[in-house]
Amino acid sequence: MAKKLFVGGLSWSTDEASLRSAFERFGEVQEAVVVSDRETGRSRGFGFVTFVDDACGDTAIQEMNDTVLDGRTVAVNEARERAPRGGGGGFGGGGGGYGGGGGR
């Protein structure tokens, strides 16, 4: 089963190719992504690496956490699922309007 790792503290110059190449020595990388700002396109300083094999991901965490990549010390750990964001829209419940029942 695949294992997804969070990589924090990336240099602004780290791109997906260099991220992938830094982790490929631990096993087959399924995906390497550097997260960028939607508006500016600039790196947000973190990314994700997904390994095909769990054991390779575990080894990469042990070997890469707290090491220097592209001039910056990176933090590497298992990615956690993102907490679900609140439901749709900013107004708490439904059913606004003018009272519920006619009677006039």
N, CA, C and O atoms as CSV, one atom per row, in Angstrom:
chain,resi,resn,atom,element,x,y,z
A,1,MET,N,N,0.837,-1.192,0.000
A,1,MET,CA,C,0.000,0.000,0.000
A,1,MET,C,C,0.882,1.257,0.000
A,1,MET,O,O,1.981,1.238,0.556
A,2,ALA,N,N,0.423,2.313,-0.601
A,2,ALA,CA,C,1.212,3.539,-0.730
A,2,ALA,C,C,1.301,4.279,0.602
A,2,ALA,O,O,0.397,4.203,1.434
A,3,LYS,N,N,2.399,4.987,0.782
A,3,LYS,CA,C,2.588,5.797,1.983
A,3,LYS,C,C,2.909,7.223,1.557
A,3,LYS,O,O,3.843,7.458,0.789
A,4,LYS,N,N,2.121,8.180,2.066
A,4,LYS,CA,C,2.293,9.589,1.720
A,4,LYS,C,C,3.013,10.303,2.855
A,4,LYS,O,O,2.626,10.200,4.019
A,5,LEU,N,N,4.072,11.032,2.491
A,5,LEU,CA,C,4.858,11.765,3.470
A,5,LEU,C,C,4.675,13.261,3.295
A,5,LEU,O,O,4.545,13.757,2.176
A,6,PHE,N,N,4.665,13.975,4.417
A,6,PHE,CA,C,4.671,15.433,4.419
A,6,PHE,C,C,6.126,15.872,4.526
A,6,PHE,O,O,6.880,15.347,5.345
A,7,VAL,N,N,6.517,16.835,3.695
A,7,VAL,CA,C,7.876,17.378,3.745
A,7,VAL,C,C,7.753,18.882,3.951
A,7,VAL,O,O,7.310,19.602,3.056
A,8,GLY,N,N,8.145,19.353,5.126
A,8,GLY,CA,C,8.024,20.772,5.459
A,8,GLY,C,C,9.376,21.456,5.504
A,8,GLY,O,O,10.407,20.801,5.658
A,9,GLY,N,N,9.369,22.778,5.370
A,9,GLY,CA,C,10.590,23.560,5.443
A,9,GLY,C,C,11.362,23.592,4.145
A,9,GLY,O,O,12.567,23.844,4.146
A,10,LEU,N,N,10.679,23.336,3.021
A,10,LEU,CA,C,11.372,23.321,1.721
A,10,LEU,C,C,11.863,24.713,1.340
A,10,LEU,O,O,11.252,25.727,1.676
A,11,SER,N,N,12.970,24.727,0.637
A,11,SER,CA,C,13.492,25.964,0.066
A,11,SER,C,C,12.532,26.440,-1.028
A,11,SER,O,O,11.843,25.632,-1.650
A,12,TRP,N,N,12.492,27.747,-1.256
A,12,TRP,CA,C,11.631,28.273,-2.331
A,12,TRP,C,C,12.081,27.740,-3.680
A,12,TRP,O,O,11.297,27.693,-4.627
A,13,SER,N,N,13.362,27.332,-3.769
A,13,SER,CA,C,13.887,26.866,-5.051
A,13,SER,C,C,13.632,25.376,-5.297
A,13,SER,O,O,13.856,24.896,-6.408
A,14,THR,N,N,13.173,24.643,-4.294
A,14,THR,CA,C,12.924,23.205,-4.486
A,14,THR,C,C,11.708,23.019,-5.385
A,14,THR,O,O,10.629,23.544,-5.109
A,15,ASP,N,N,11.901,22.262,-6.466
A,15,ASP,CA,C,10.765,21.973,-7.346
A,15,ASP,C,C,10.443,20.478,-7.253
A,15,ASP,O,O,11.103,19.729,-6.534
A,16,GLU,N,N,9.426,20.071,-7.989
A,16,GLU,CA,C,8.977,18.673,-7.887
A,16,GLU,C,C,10.048,17.687,-8.338
A,16,GLU,O,O,10.161,16.600,-7.772
A,17,ALA,N,N,10.833,18.050,-9.345
A,17,ALA,CA,C,11.882,17.155,-9.831
A,17,ALA,C,C,12.967,16.946,-8.770
A,17,ALA,O,O,13.419,15.820,-8.557
A,18,SER,N,N,13.383,18.026,-8.107
A,18,SER,CA,C,14.443,17.870,-7.099
A,18,SER,C,C,13.906,17.172,-5.846
A,18,SER,O,O,14.642,16.441,-5.184
A,19,LEU,N,N,12.645,17.390,-5.522
A,19,LEU,CA,C,12.025,16.688,-4.388
A,19,LEU,C,C,11.982,15.189,-4.678
A,19,LEU,O,O,12.356,14.371,-3.837
A,20,ARG,N,N,11.527,14.847,-5.864
A,20,ARG,CA,C,11.464,13.435,-6.264
A,20,ARG,C,C,12.858,12.809,-6.223
A,20,ARG,O,O,13.038,11.714,-5.691
A,21,SER,N,N,13.833,13.506,-6.783
A,21,SER,CA,C,15.176,12.928,-6.859
A,21,SER,C,C,15.785,12.744,-5.468
A,21,SER,O,O,16.561,11.810,-5.266
A,22,ALA,N,N,15.458,13.599,-4.515
A,22,ALA,CA,C,15.987,13.451,-3.159
A,22,ALA,C,C,15.430,12.212,-2.456
A,22,ALA,O,O,16.082,11.652,-1.575
A,23,PHE,N,N,14.228,11.785,-2.846
A,23,PHE,CA,C,13.574,10.670,-2.158
A,23,PHE,C,C,13.639,9.346,-2.923
A,23,PHE,O,O,13.379,8.291,-2.344
A,24,GLU,N,N,13.980,9.382,-4.207
A,24,GLU,CA,C,13.977,8.156,-5.011
A,24,GLU,C,C,14.967,7.098,-4.532
A,24,GLU,O,O,14.783,5.912,-4.806
A,25,ARG,N,N,15.994,7.504,-3.834
A,25,ARG,CA,C,16.973,6.509,-3.377
A,25,ARG,C,C,16.396,5.564,-2.323
A,25,ARG,O,O,17.008,4.545,-2.003
A,26,PHE,N,N,15.212,5.900,-1.779
A,26,PHE,CA,C,14.586,5.045,-0.767
A,26,PHE,C,C,13.574,4.075,-1.364
A,26,PHE,O,O,13.100,3.175,-0.670
A,27,GLY,N,N,13.240,4.242,-2.627
A,27,GLY,CA,C,12.291,3.345,-3.269
A,27,GLY,C,C,11.503,4.073,-4.345
A,27,GLY,O,O,11.753,5.244,-4.629
A,28,GLU,N,N,10.558,3.373,-4.937
A,28,GLU,CA,C,9.786,3.931,-6.049
A,28,GLU,C,C,8.832,5.026,-5.562
A,28,GLU,O,O,7.962,4.789,-4.725
A,29,VAL,N,N,9.020,6.224,-6.107
A,29,VAL,CA,C,8.168,7.365,-5.761
A,29,VAL,C,C,7.001,7.400,-6.740
A,29,VAL,O,O,7.191,7.501,-7.952
A,30,GLN,N,N,5.807,7.315,-6.199
A,30,GLN,CA,C,4.597,7.366,-7.031
A,30,GLN,C,C,4.290,8.806,-7.438
A,30,GLN,O,O,3.877,9.070,-8.567
A,31,GLU,N,N,4.501,9.743,-6.489
A,31,GLU,CA,C,4.185,11.142,-6.757
A,31,GLU,C,C,5.024,12.040,-5.851
A,31,GLU,O,O,5.275,11.704,-4.694
A,32,ALA,N,N,5.451,13.173,-6.379
A,32,ALA,CA,C,6.144,14.196,-5.599
A,32,ALA,C,C,5.517,15.534,-5.975
A,32,ALA,O,O,5.481,15.901,-7.149
A,33,VAL,N,N,5.027,16.257,-4.976
A,33,VAL,CA,C,4.310,17.507,-5.230
A,33,VAL,C,C,4.840,18.596,-4.305
A,33,VAL,O,O,4.948,18.390,-3.096
A,34,VAL,N,N,5.169,19.753,-4.872
A,34,VAL,CA,C,5.491,20.932,-4.080
A,34,VAL,C,C,4.253,21.819,-4.134
A,34,VAL,O,O,3.799,22.199,-5.214
A,35,VAL,N,N,3.714,22.143,-2.973
A,35,VAL,CA,C,2.483,22.930,-2.917
A,35,VAL,C,C,2.817,24.398,-3.157
A,35,VAL,O,O,3.717,24.957,-2.529
A,36,SER,N,N,2.072,25.011,-4.082
A,36,SER,CA,C,2.336,26.413,-4.409
A,36,SER,C,C,1.099,27.266,-4.170
A,36,SER,O,O,-0.033,26.782,-4.171
A,37,ASP,N,N,1.355,28.539,-3.967
A,37,ASP,CA,C,0.284,29.501,-3.743
A,37,ASP,C,C,-0.534,29.656,-5.018
A,37,ASP,O,O,0.018,29.839,-6.103
A,38,ARG,N,N,-1.851,29.583,-4.877
A,38,ARG,CA,C,-2.729,29.669,-6.049
A,38,ARG,C,C,-2.590,30.989,-6.797
A,38,ARG,O,O,-2.651,31.033,-8.026
A,39,GLU,N,N,-2.405,32.052,-6.042
A,39,GLU,CA,C,-2.372,33.385,-6.658
A,39,GLU,C,C,-1.015,33.707,-7.287
A,39,GLU,O,O,-0.947,34.197,-8.414
A,40,THR,N,N,0.067,33.427,-6.547
A,40,THR,CA,C,1.385,33.846,-7.018
A,40,THR,C,C,2.146,32.741,-7.735
A,40,THR,O,O,3.077,33.025,-8.488
A,41,GLY,N,N,1.765,31.484,-7.515
A,41,GLY,CA,C,2.486,30.368,-8.109
A,41,GLY,C,C,3.770,30.026,-7.371
A,41,GLY,O,O,4.467,29.085,-7.748
A,42,ARG,N,N,4.091,30.779,-6.324
A,42,ARG,CA,C,5.312,30.566,-5.555
A,42,ARG,C,C,5.117,29.410,-4.570
A,42,ARG,O,O,4.023,29.203,-4.046
A,43,SER,N,N,6.198,28.662,-4.328
A,43,SER,CA,C,6.152,27.550,-3.389
A,43,SER,C,C,5.696,28.033,-2.017
A,43,SER,O,O,6.055,29.127,-1.582
A,44,ARG,N,N,4.901,27.207,-1.341
A,44,ARG,CA,C,4.479,27.532,0.022
A,44,ARG,C,C,5.425,26.918,1.055
A,44,ARG,O,O,5.188,27.019,2.258
A,45,GLY,N,N,6.511,26.275,0.570
A,45,GLY,CA,C,7.526,25.764,1.485
A,45,GLY,C,C,7.257,24.372,2.030
A,45,GLY,O,O,7.915,23.934,2.973
A,46,PHE,N,N,6.294,23.678,1.442
A,46,PHE,CA,C,6.078,22.291,1.844
A,46,PHE,C,C,5.570,21.487,0.663
A,46,PHE,O,O,5.159,22.039,-0.358
A,47,GLY,N,N,5.606,20.172,0.823
A,47,GLY,CA,C,5.162,19.306,-0.248
A,47,GLY,C,C,4.867,17.917,0.264
A,47,GLY,O,O,4.896,17.661,1.468
A,48,PHE,N,N,4.584,17.024,-0.661
A,48,PHE,CA,C,4.245,15.649,-0.320
A,48,PHE,C,C,4.968,14.705,-1.265
A,48,PHE,O,O,5.119,14.981,-2.455
A,49,VAL,N,N,5.412,13.580,-0.707
A,49,VAL,CA,C,6.031,12.524,-1.499
A,49,VAL,C,C,5.272,11.249,-1.181
A,49,VAL,O,O,5.114,10.896,-0.012
A,50,THR,N,N,4.799,10.550,-2.213
A,50,THR,CA,C,4.076,9.292,-2.017
A,50,THR,C,C,4.914,8.149,-2.551
A,50,THR,O,O,5.312,8.133,-3.716
A,51,PHE,N,N,5.177,7.183,-1.664
A,51,PHE,CA,C,5.924,5.976,-2.033
A,51,PHE,C,C,4.956,4.857,-2.355
A,51,PHE,O,O,3.893,4.753,-1.743
A,52,VAL,N,N,5.317,4.026,-3.307
A,52,VAL,CA,C,4.509,2.866,-3.670
A,52,VAL,C,C,4.466,1.890,-2.493
A,52,VAL,O,O,3.441,1.255,-2.244
A,53,ASP,N,N,5.583,1.773,-1.772
A,53,ASP,CA,C,5.721,0.796,-0.699
A,53,ASP,C,C,5.846,1.486,0.668
A,53,ASP,O,O,6.638,2.414,0.831
A,54,ASP,N,N,5.056,1.023,1.643
A,54,ASP,CA,C,5.086,1.585,3.000
A,54,ASP,C,C,6.478,1.575,3.623
A,54,ASP,O,O,6.909,2.564,4.214
A,55,ALA,N,N,7.177,0.449,3.486
A,55,ALA,CA,C,8.486,0.305,4.129
A,55,ALA,C,C,9.470,1.348,3.606
A,55,ALA,O,O,10.289,1.868,4.364
A,56,CYS,N,N,9.390,1.650,2.321
A,56,CYS,CA,C,10.268,2.673,1.736
A,56,CYS,C,C,9.957,4.038,2.344
A,56,CYS,O,O,10.862,4.824,2.624
A,57,GLY,N,N,8.686,4.306,2.543
A,57,GLY,CA,C,8.283,5.563,3.159
A,57,GLY,C,C,8.805,5.683,4.580
A,57,GLY,O,O,9.269,6.747,4.989
A,58,ASP,N,N,8.727,4.578,5.342
A,58,ASP,CA,C,9.232,4.584,6.717
A,58,ASP,C,C,10.734,4.854,6.753
A,58,ASP,O,O,11.217,5.609,7.597
A,59,THR,N,N,11.464,4.233,5.835
A,59,THR,CA,C,12.914,4.444,5.758
A,59,THR,C,C,13.221,5.894,5.401
A,59,THR,O,O,14.133,6.497,5.968
A,60,ALA,N,N,12.463,6.451,4.463
A,60,ALA,CA,C,12.684,7.839,4.045
A,60,ALA,C,C,12.446,8.808,5.209
A,60,ALA,O,O,13.172,9.791,5.356
A,61,ILE,N,N,11.433,8.533,6.030
A,61,ILE,CA,C,11.182,9.393,7.194
A,61,ILE,C,C,12.398,9.370,8.118
A,61,ILE,O,O,12.884,10.418,8.540
A,62,GLN,N,N,12.883,8.170,8.427
A,62,GLN,CA,C,14.033,8.030,9.339
A,62,GLN,C,C,15.282,8.706,8.786
A,62,GLN,O,O,16.026,9.351,9.526
A,63,GLU,N,N,15.508,8.555,7.486
A,63,GLU,CA,C,16.745,9.052,6.889
A,63,GLU,C,C,16.701,10.543,6.521
A,63,GLU,O,O,17.734,11.211,6.546
A,64,MET,N,N,15.531,11.063,6.184
A,64,MET,CA,C,15.442,12.437,5.659
A,64,MET,C,C,14.980,13.477,6.680
A,64,MET,O,O,15.261,14.664,6.515
A,65,ASN,N,N,14.278,13.050,7.729
A,65,ASN,CA,C,13.802,14.024,8.710
A,65,ASN,C,C,14.992,14.734,9.354
A,65,ASN,O,O,15.957,14.097,9.778
A,66,ASP,N,N,14.907,16.055,9.419
A,66,ASP,CA,C,15.943,16.868,10.050
A,66,ASP,C,C,17.258,16.875,9.278
A,66,ASP,O,O,18.328,17.029,9.868
A,67,THR,N,N,17.179,16.709,7.948
A,67,THR,CA,C,18.375,16.805,7.111
A,67,THR,C,C,18.250,18.037,6.210
A,67,THR,O,O,17.190,18.659,6.140
A,68,VAL,N,N,19.323,18.375,5.536
A,68,VAL,CA,C,19.337,19.562,4.685
A,68,VAL,C,C,19.036,19.174,3.236
A,68,VAL,O,O,19.673,18.286,2.669
A,69,LEU,N,N,18.054,19.858,2.656
A,69,LEU,CA,C,17.696,19.672,1.248
A,69,LEU,C,C,17.654,21.049,0.594
A,69,LEU,O,O,16.908,21.922,1.037
A,70,ASP,N,N,18.430,21.247,-0.435
A,70,ASP,CA,C,18.515,22.543,-1.125
A,70,ASP,C,C,18.778,23.703,-0.149
A,70,ASP,O,O,18.198,24.782,-0.274
A,71,GLY,N,N,19.668,23.450,0.825
A,71,GLY,CA,C,20.076,24.515,1.745
A,71,GLY,C,C,19.160,24.747,2.928
A,71,GLY,O,O,19.417,25.651,3.723
A,72,ARG,N,N,18.095,23.964,3.076
A,72,ARG,CA,C,17.162,24.145,4.203
A,72,ARG,C,C,16.985,22.831,4.955
A,72,ARG,O,O,16.983,21.761,4.346
A,73,THR,N,N,16.837,22.906,6.272
A,73,THR,CA,C,16.562,21.709,7.066
A,73,THR,C,C,15.078,21.386,6.933
A,73,THR,O,O,14.222,22.226,7.210
A,74,VAL,N,N,14.788,20.172,6.511
A,74,VAL,CA,C,13.397,19.778,6.268
A,74,VAL,C,C,12.882,18.851,7.370
A,74,VAL,O,O,13.643,18.117,8.001
A,75,ALA,N,N,11.582,18.910,7.575
A,75,ALA,CA,C,10.889,18.007,8.485
A,75,ALA,C,C,10.112,17.021,7.625
A,75,ALA,O,O,9.364,17.424,6.735
A,76,VAL,N,N,10.286,15.741,7.888
A,76,VAL,CA,C,9.612,14.708,7.102
A,76,VAL,C,C,8.854,13.804,8.059
A,76,VAL,O,O,9.436,13.240,8.985
A,77,ASN,N,N,7.558,13.670,7.832
A,77,ASN,CA,C,6.766,12.730,8.624
A,77,ASN,C,C,5.591,12.229,7.812
A,77,ASN,O,O,5.338,12.697,6.702
A,78,GLU,N,N,4.881,11.275,8.377
A,78,GLU,CA,C,3.757,10.696,7.660
A,78,GLU,C,C,2.665,11.753,7.523
A,78,GLU,O,O,2.311,12.425,8.492
A,79,ALA,N,N,2.141,11.889,6.319
A,79,ALA,CA,C,1.086,12.880,6.076
A,79,ALA,C,C,-0.182,12.431,6.789
A,79,ALA,O,O,-0.518,11.247,6.801
A,80,ARG,N,N,-0.876,13.388,7.379
A,80,ARG,CA,C,-2.158,13.101,8.020
A,80,ARG,C,C,-3.263,13.565,7.095
A,80,ARG,O,O,-3.093,14.509,6.324
A,81,GLU,N,N,-4.391,12.893,7.181
A,81,GLU,CA,C,-5.543,13.326,6.394
A,81,GLU,C,C,-5.938,14.716,6.852
A,81,GLU,O,O,-5.902,15.020,8.044
A,82,ARG,N,N,-6.308,15.541,5.923
A,82,ARG,CA,C,-6.724,16.894,6.228
A,82,ARG,C,C,-8.050,16.862,6.962
A,82,ARG,O,O,-8.960,16.125,6.582
A,83,ALA,N,N,-8.161,17.659,8.013
A,83,ALA,CA,C,-9.419,17.714,8.755
A,83,ALA,C,C,-10.498,18.274,7.828
A,83,ALA,O,O,-10.256,19.232,7.094
A,84,PRO,N,N,-11.672,17.682,7.866
A,84,PRO,CA,C,-12.715,18.186,6.972
A,84,PRO,C,C,-13.075,19.623,7.317
A,84,PRO,O,O,-13.203,19.990,8.485
A,85,ARG,N,N,-13.232,20.407,6.292
A,85,ARG,CA,C,-13.629,21.799,6.514
A,85,ARG,C,C,-15.113,21.846,6.796
A,85,ARG,O,O,-15.854,20.945,6.404
A,86,GLY,N,N,-15.544,22.879,7.465
A,86,GLY,CA,C,-16.962,23.016,7.777
A,86,GLY,C,C,-17.799,22.976,6.520
A,86,GLY,O,O,-17.294,23.233,5.427
A,87,GLY,N,N,-19.034,22.666,6.656
A,87,GLY,CA,C,-19.945,22.494,5.529
A,87,GLY,C,C,-20.048,23.715,4.650
A,87,GLY,O,O,-19.257,24.650,4.774
A,88,GLY,N,N,-20.994,23.709,3.789
A,88,GLY,CA,C,-21.096,24.742,2.777
A,88,GLY,C,C,-21.547,26.087,3.303
A,88,GLY,O,O,-22.530,26.175,4.039
A,89,GLY,N,N,-20.858,27.095,2.942
A,89,GLY,CA,C,-21.295,28.449,3.227
A,89,GLY,C,C,-21.015,28.906,4.641
A,89,GLY,O,O,-20.677,28.108,5.515
A,90,GLY,N,N,-21.158,30.177,4.847
A,90,GLY,CA,C,-20.797,30.731,6.135
A,90,GLY,C,C,-21.949,30.952,7.086
A,90,GLY,O,O,-21.714,31.405,8.206
A,91,PHE,N,N,-23.150,30.667,6.717
A,91,PHE,CA,C,-24.264,30.943,7.606
A,91,PHE,C,C,-24.765,29.652,8.207
A,91,PHE,O,O,-25.391,28.850,7.514
A,92,GLY,N,N,-24.507,29.439,9.454
A,92,GLY,CA,C,-24.827,28.229,10.169
A,92,GLY,C,C,-26.014,27.422,9.711
A,92,GLY,O,O,-25.773,26.606,8.822
A,93,GLY,N,N,-27.113,27.491,10.105
A,93,GLY,CA,C,-28.166,26.552,9.718
A,93,GLY,C,C,-28.878,26.991,8.478
A,93,GLY,O,O,-28.552,28.019,7.885
A,94,GLY,N,N,-29.819,26.236,8.101
A,94,GLY,CA,C,-30.623,26.595,6.943
A,94,GLY,C,C,-31.846,27.367,7.412
A,94,GLY,O,O,-31.805,28.057,8.431
A,95,GLY,N,N,-32.877,27.251,6.699
A,95,GLY,CA,C,-34.209,27.711,7.072
A,95,GLY,C,C,-34.379,29.133,7.550
A,95,GLY,O,O,-35.161,29.332,8.479
A,96,GLY,N,N,-33.739,30.120,7.020
A,96,GLY,CA,C,-33.979,31.500,7.461
A,96,GLY,C,C,-35.365,31.933,7.030
A,96,GLY,O,O,-36.284,31.115,6.989
A,97,GLY,N,N,-35.521,33.131,6.726
A,97,GLY,CA,C,-36.792,33.556,6.171
A,97,GLY,C,C,-37.707,34.196,7.204
A,97,GLY,O,O,-37.248,34.686,8.236
A,98,TYR,N,N,-38.978,34.189,6.926
A,98,TYR,CA,C,-39.951,34.871,7.757
A,98,TYR,C,C,-40.837,33.883,8.474
A,98,TYR,O,O,-41.882,33.521,7.933
A,99,GLY,N,N,-40.501,33.449,9.597
A,99,GLY,CA,C,-41.375,32.589,10.391
A,99,GLY,C,C,-41.935,31.411,9.622
A,99,GLY,O,O,-41.895,31.409,8.392
A,100,GLY,N,N,-42.419,30.480,10.263
A,100,GLY,CA,C,-42.811,29.278,9.571
A,100,GLY,C,C,-44.235,29.175,9.233
A,100,GLY,O,O,-44.439,28.213,8.493
A,101,GLY,N,N,-45.088,29.718,9.472
A,101,GLY,CA,C,-46.333,29.156,8.984
A,101,GLY,C,C,-47.339,30.229,8.840
A,101,GLY,O,O,-47.463,31.052,9.747
A,102,GLY,N,N,-47.954,30.280,7.940
A,102,GLY,CA,C,-48.859,31.295,7.491
A,102,GLY,C,C,-49.972,31.642,8.435
A,102,GLY,O,O,-49.706,32.545,9.229
A,103,GLY,N,N,-50.957,31.198,8.495
A,103,GLY,CA,C,-52.080,31.543,9.336
A,103,GLY,C,C,-52.704,32.898,9.096
A,103,GLY,O,O,-53.396,33.349,10.009
A,104,ARG,N,N,-52.560,33.577,8.044
A,104,ARG,CA,C,-53.260,34.863,7.894
A,104,ARG,C,C,-54.514,34.708,7.124
A,104,ARG,O,O,-55.227,35.687,6.903
